[in-house]
Amino acid sequence: MSPTGGAFLFPTEVVALTREIKAAAVVMGVVVVVMEVGDAAEVMEAVAVVMDIGVVVMDIGAVVMEAGGVAMEAVVLKRRQHTLGKMRLADPNQTAAPDPAIQQLENQLVKQQSDELMQRIKKPGKAPARAVFGEHLPARPAFGDQGRAIIVWANSFAVTAKPITLYKYGLNIDRVFTAEQKEKGRPKQVEVRGRKLQFVIAKLLDMIRDVPGQVRTEAKATLEQAKKALKEVQKAGNKQAVADARAAVDKAAAAEKATATLSDNNKLVVSEFKSQIVSSKELQLTHNPIRVVLLDEALEDGAPPREEHFDVELMDAVPVNFSEMLDHVASMKVHKDDNVFPRHPEVVDVLNMILGFHPRSNIDSVSAVGSSRFYPFASHAQTASLMEDFRPLIAARGFFQSVRLATGRVLLNTQVTHGVFKLSGQATKIFEQLEIEPCPSGHNHRDYQMIKTLKAFSKCLSKVRASVTFRTTSGREVKRVKAIEGLVFASDMTRKRGNKGPNADKFAPNWELCGPSHVSFWNAEDKKYVTVKQHFKNKYGLELGNYPLFNFGNGDKNSYFPAEVVEIQQGQQAKLKLTAKETSDMLTFACRPPYANARTLVKESRELLGHDNPLLQQLGVCVSKQLIAVNARIINQPKVRYDKGKIPEIRNGSWNLMSASVLKSGPKIAKWAYVDILYGDRSPPIGPDKLDSMITAWQRMGINIQQGSTFSETATQYDITQKLDDIFKKSQSKGVQLIVFILFQKDSGPLYSRIKTLGDCIYGIHTSCIVRKQVENGSPGTLANLGLKVNLKFGGVNQKLCDDLDILKGGTTMFVGYDVTHPTNMEVPKSGVIPPSLVGLVSSIDNDLGQWPSVTWEQNSKQEILGPALEHHFASRIDLWRKKNGGKPLENIIIYRDGVSESQFATVLKDELPSIRKAAEKKFPQDPPKLTMIVSVKRHQTRFYPADEANLSGSSNIKNGTVVDRGVTQARYWDFYLTAHHALKGTARPAHYSVLLDEIFRPRYKLGAANELEKLTHELCYLFGRATMAVSICPPAYYADLVCERARAHRPEYAGADDVSEMSGSVSSMHGPAQAREIHQNLRDTMFYM
């Protein structure tokens, strides 16, 4: 049978079956004719023939079905064997076996910690939990042992390092201007960064290493040139000039001596090409700072090279000792402050620098993004076009790598990663690829839509590096790298302050997008205006086409170049907000089966990342060639219950409602309205019967909603923005509780933002945005999911666990989740106001864990750690819990803090935990609730791959419910990886949970605390209210993330510039600034954000 349940037919059997069916159809036609004639005997005879054929057809069908079943089993088996063969990775004879020495060490360390915990529990006295168990970063009480034990591959390589000491130097780099440059005007001292910075540091490393060639030759040439200049001025007899020249000779001599000394040091030196270098030996510098000179080819024949001078100052050496780190991973013993985490960050930083040096050095073929991502271009590039929306973008595949400490070893976490980059190549070819036609030269070129599209294209090219090719009089080609400002639009150019006055650039009348023949500039040498096309023909002999011009100007100064001489450099990251289509295409490109990523890591990453580079061996670092295998477990999935005890069957972490009803419906939705938003005036409106069917489906689910709408409105995408305010006012006047917006296509941009802001903040009316096809198709599953969201908005509970969590018994536990979202890929608005970071905090209010009201607030931009406002808002959640639970005492608060990195754990405990404690103690001064704080992280790079057939999911992933708490972790700390969900495609990404504080689980469950926390977190994933499946991260963290996203939608002022402009002034009509946009009182204690 096929996966969809149909018969699997071989071609020959399909032909036979088709022949018999056709014959049956012919006979049936005869039967109809005979019946019309009315001869009963002939009818009976024909029917008998048809029945005989039917029997034959059924026999063939049975044979085919049986053969199909056997064939399908063979296909599945072959597919599994094929997948598992690939999962064997590099060595076909290798089996997945965890390192026994690591297992032994883990068991030994955790046994010691378990014994210490039991001794603490047995101590007499009635000290509060905080006094006994309130330490930060509690030790792992035990490894979990629930579930079925399995083995999986992890995307990490073991790293060995020698116990050596390296020396790290910080760098200060300043540009030095020559006397000639100073004479031309006072140059600005700007920060050296980007590729220029990399070139300076690369040259510095060459000077420090034993490279006697070019560096020393250049230094000697400079000295000889200075001596020659001294002789010339001595002939002239000018004392001051002689003194200046002699000083220049002394400086050049000192520089030459410094390079000679440096080149004798013979050091192994690496860098991250930003602000640090690391040397195998302490440097003995005769001069500091060190003068670095970059040379650029001259544009004129016979002219000397263009020079750029930089002074590089090396800070005092910081010894980095590997021995202490290696001792720590071998024993997990901490001899100093036990609360410091992560341990030995300076050694990890140096190891990352060493391992990243090879790909960073290949600046022309590898694009290094951030501290850990490397994307190959040139011959090893793997890219896909993202140009459906006319922006010059591509998706690229690369590698992430980062050193992590684990029990008994150092690991290199390596992962396939994907990024968005600017399209590269010769500009004329890019224009042809995007079907941008040359600018016409005989009629008006002001088509609005095309200009709008090309301006988006131009904006995407802003600040992109491109090489511009010049040709000297002798025919020699010279290239200069410049930053593109954009394409040349006449309206933009004429507005510039620098383009005013008698010699201002001129543009052909009625042209907006300009080609070389449409722009004229004043040629000072010829004292006349000349077009760009004429200039390039006269000076360089180039016959230009009429492609759009590029402007390489700076600020108010324009500098025009034709597409024929422009080549956009490869590997330039695109930091911008993707459109919905670009996002979809990006995800399609990035979605790969697990074994494909695993094979790529083992085979391709090694070459690109340089894991076999001799430099690593010289520095005592070695990266293994095989992924590590680790122990894992698959824990049992729970059962969920709906109204009247209905328990659906759960398969692979998902289920369907079928005839089930929600556990509890919210208050009756007596008045609701819908708004049908059409594509255009001629689009047919949605039929009322479709809405009736949707409401009927919701009623069958147990949702208490009135059948008929209070009113309905129709609008188009062009006039909906103007109508929205009136629609909400009308709804408010009629007492409408819910407005359903039917969109002709999915919208997460300006229209969605405006609907949610008006509904959530201004009028206090619940809104639901539904795509038209979801209603028209009427899929039961889709309608059910829409209904689940509506029920949650109105205070309902959709499902609960069949077996109540032990921690919930007694009804004195509150769960909390909070997250912070930051402005990313956004430009600072014209107002100059920097977009803030937004905090979302949710908390449970019932024992079913079905309702999670929220609170949001703003804080300083890109600040992850919460400020003092956390105390007030956390206290408000405690007040709400008490209100909903009849004033009960609150004994436990379990917090899932989403999204902080390991380097921020200590800051969370230092800055956020005190605010939470203050809030709890103010509300319960006599007996404050016990706290447990867990950090949940989804955006990490650890992945696991199945190692045997029995544990392979349908998408070749690990199965849902897989837990890993050893092998890739540190036994001293309490953390685990949980894959609660079933990944339908791509590679499953587990959630990573780390315990920062625990006053609840260890005193309550003792050595079973690890099992209980894993079980709790796993089962929570089955309670995400708007889905009938286990989700990948537990609901407190998931809901907090949704609240943050909704808070963003309430602040469209901080969206991308294009989005804001499309809102046609709607931002200003949002009833006040974003800072004051709070949730309306009507919705404040609801799940409006669903």
TAKA-V943673 format. One record per backbone hydrogen bond with DSSP energy under -0.5 kcal/mol. CO is the residue of the C=O (numbers start at 1). NH is the residue of the N-H. Records with the same first field share a line. If there is no record, write none. Layout:
CO: NH, NH
This chain:
2: 5
6: 2
7: 9
10: 14
11: 15
12: 16
13: 17
14: 18
15: 19
16: 20
17: 21
18: 22
19: 23
20: 24
21: 25
22: 26
23: 27
24: 28
25: 29
26: 30
27: 31
28: 32
29: 33
30: 34
31: 35
32: 36
33: 37
34: 38, 39
38: 40
39: 43
40: 44
41: 45
42: 46
43: 47
44: 48
45: 49
46: 50
47: 51
48: 52
49: 53
50: 54
51: 55
52: 56
53: 57
54: 58
55: 59
56: 60
57: 61
58: 62
59: 63
60: 64
61: 65
62: 66
63: 67
64: 68
65: 69
66: 70
67: 71
68: 72
69: 73
70: 74
71: 75
72: 76
73: 77
74: 78
75: 79
76: 80
77: 81
78: 82
79: 83
80: 84
81: 85
82: 86
83: 87
84: 88
85: 88
86: 89
88: 91
90: 92
91: 94
95: 97
99: 103
100: 104
101: 105
102: 106
103: 107
104: 108
105: 109
106: 110
107: 111
108: 112
109: 113
110: 114
111: 115
112: 116
113: 117
114: 118
115: 119
116: 120
117: 121
118: 122
119: 123
120: 123
128: 131, 132
129: 133
130: 134
133: 998
138: 974
148: 634
150: 632
151: 947
152: 630
153: 945
154: 156, 628
155: 414
156: 628
157: 412
158: 624
159: 410
160: 622
162: 164
164: 322
166: 320
167: 279
168: 318
169: 277
170: 315
172: 313
174: 311
176: 309
178: 182
179: 183
180: 184
182: 185
185: 187
188: 190
191: 193
193: 196, 197
194: 198
195: 199
196: 200
197: 201
198: 202
199: 203
200: 204
201: 205
202: 206
203: 207
204: 208
205: 209
208: 267
209: 211
213: 217
214: 218
215: 219
216: 220
217: 221
218: 222
219: 223
220: 224
221: 225
222: 226
223: 227
224: 228
225: 229
226: 230
227: 231
228: 232
229: 233
230: 234
231: 235
232: 236
233: 237, 238
237: 239
238: 242
239: 243
240: 244
241: 245
242: 246
243: 247
244: 248
245: 249
246: 250
247: 251
248: 252
249: 253
250: 254
251: 255
252: 256
253: 257
254: 258
255: 259
256: 260
257: 261
258: 262
259: 263
260: 264
261: 264
262: 265
267: 269
268: 280
270: 278
275: 171
276: 272, 273
277: 169
278: 270
279: 167
283: 285
290: 292, 312
292: 310
294: 308
296: 306
300: 303
306: 296
308: 294
309: 176
310: 292, 312
311: 174, 313
312: 290, 314
313: 172, 315
317: 319
318: 168
319: 321
320: 166, 322
321: 325
322: 326
323: 327
324: 328
325: 329
326: 330
327: 331
328: 331, 332
329: 408
333: 335
337: 340
342: 345
344: 348
345: 349
346: 350
347: 351
348: 352
349: 353
350: 354
351: 355
352: 356
353: 357
354: 357, 358
356: 360
357: 361
358: 362
359: 362
361: 363
362: 365, 366
365: 377
366: 368
367: 369, 375
368: 370
369: 372, 373
372: 401
373: 369
374: 376, 399
375: 367
376: 382
377: 380
378: 381
382: 397
384: 395
386: 389
387: 390
391: 393
392: 423
393: 386
394: 421
395: 384
396: 419
397: 376
398: 417
399: 374
400: 415
402: 413
404: 411
406: 409
409: 406
410: 159
411: 404, 413
412: 157, 414
413: 402
415: 400
417: 398
419: 396
420: 574
421: 394
425: 568
426: 429, 430
427: 431
428: 432
429: 433
430: 434
431: 436
432: 435
435: 437
445: 512, 513
447: 451
448: 452
449: 453
450: 454
451: 455
452: 456
453: 457
454: 458
455: 459
456: 460
457: 461
458: 461, 462
459: 462
461: 464
464: 484
465: 569
466: 482
467: 567
468: 470, 480
470: 478
472: 475
476: 472
478: 470
480: 468, 482
482: 466, 484
484: 463
486: 551
487: 489
488: 514
489: 492, 493
490: 494
491: 495
492: 496
493: 496
496: 499
497: 500
501: 504
503: 522
506: 520
508: 511
510: 445
512: 490, 514
514: 549
515: 518
516: 532, 533
518: 508
519: 532
520: 506
521: 523, 530
522: 524
523: 527, 528
528: 523
530: 521
531: 535
532: 536
533: 537
534: 538
535: 539
536: 540, 542
537: 541
542: 544
546: 439
547: 516
549: 488
550: 552, 561
551: 485, 486
554: 557
556: 558
557: 554
559: 552
561: 550
562: 565
563: 428, 566
565: 469
566: 427
567: 467
568: 425
571: 573
572: 422
573: 575
574: 576
579: 583
580: 584
581: 585
582: 586
583: 587
584: 588
585: 589
586: 590
587: 591
590: 592
593: 596, 597
594: 598
595: 599
596: 600
597: 601
598: 602
599: 603
600: 604, 605
604: 608
605: 609
606: 610, 611, 612
610: 613
611: 623
613: 616, 617
614: 618
615: 619
616: 621
617: 620
620: 162
622: 160
626: 158
628: 154
630: 152
632: 150
633: 635, 963
634: 148
639: 802
641: 800
642: 645
643: 646
646: 642, 648
649: 651
651: 654
653: 1030
654: 651
657: 660
661: 643
664: 797
668: 670
669: 706
671: 737, 738
672: 710, 711
673: 740
674: 713
675: 677, 742
676: 678, 715
678: 717
680: 683
687: 690, 691
688: 692
689: 693
690: 694
691: 695
692: 696
693: 697
694: 698
695: 699
696: 700
697: 701
698: 703
699: 702
701: 662
703: 705
704: 669
711: 674
713: 676
715: 678
716: 719, 720
719: 723
720: 724
723: 727
724: 728
725: 729
726: 730
727: 731
728: 732
729: 733
730: 734
731: 736
732: 735
737: 766
738: 673, 740
739: 741, 768
740: 675, 742
741: 743, 770
742: 677
743: 772
749: 753
750: 754
751: 755
752: 756
753: 757
754: 758
755: 759
756: 760
757: 761, 762
758: 763
759: 764, 765
760: 1080
766: 739
768: 741, 770
770: 743
771: 774, 775
772: 775, 776
773: 777
774: 778
779: 783
780: 784
781: 785
782: 786
783: 787
784: 788
785: 789
786: 790
787: 791
788: 792
789: 793
790: 794
791: 796
792: 795, 1087
794: 667
797: 664
798: 663
800: 641
802: 804
805: 808, 809
806: 809
808: 811
812: 891, 892
814: 894
815: 844
816: 896
817: 842
818: 898
819: 840
821: 838
825: 577
829: 832
833: 829
837: 859
838: 821
839: 857
840: 819
841: 855
842: 817
846: 849
851: 845
853: 843
855: 841
857: 839
859: 837
860: 863
862: 864
867: 870
868: 871, 872
869: 873
870: 874
871: 875
872: 876
873: 877
874: 878
875: 879
876: 880
877: 881
878: 882
879: 883
880: 884
881: 885
882: 887
883: 886
885: 888
889: 891
891: 930
892: 814
893: 895, 932
894: 816
895: 897, 934
896: 818, 898
897: 936
901: 904
902: 905
904: 908
905: 909
906: 910
907: 911, 912
908: 912, 913
912: 916
913: 917
914: 918
915: 919
916: 920
917: 921
918: 922
919: 923
920: 924
930: 893
931: 999
932: 895
933: 996, 997
934: 897, 936
935: 994
936: 899
937: 992
938: 940
943: 155
945: 153
948: 951
949: 952
951: 953
953: 956
957: 953
959: 962
961: 635
962: 979
963: 633
964: 977
966: 968
969: 407, 971
970: 973
971: 140
972: 140
973: 975
974: 995
976: 993
977: 964
978: 980, 991
979: 961, 962
981: 983
982: 984
986: 594, 988
988: 990
991: 978, 993
992: 937
993: 976
994: 935, 996
996: 137
997: 933
1000: 1004
1001: 1005
1002: 1006
1005: 1008
1006: 1009
1008: 1012
1009: 1013
1010: 1014
1011: 1015
1012: 1016
1013: 1017
1014: 1018
1015: 1019
1016: 1020
1017: 1021
1018: 1021
1019: 1022
1020: 1023
1021: 1031
1023: 1025
1024: 1027
1028: 655
1034: 1037, 1038
1035: 1039
1036: 1040
1037: 1041
1038: 1042
1039: 1043
1040: 1044
1041: 1045
1042: 1046
1043: 1047
1044: 1048
1045: 1049
1046: 1050
1048: 1051
1051: 1054
1052: 1055
1056: 1060
1057: 1061
1058: 1062
1059: 1063
1060: 1063
1061: 1064
1063: 1066
1065: 1068
1066: 1069
1067: 1070
1073: 1076
1074: 1077
1076: 1078
1080: 1083, 1084
1083: 1086
1086: 854, 1088
1087: 1090
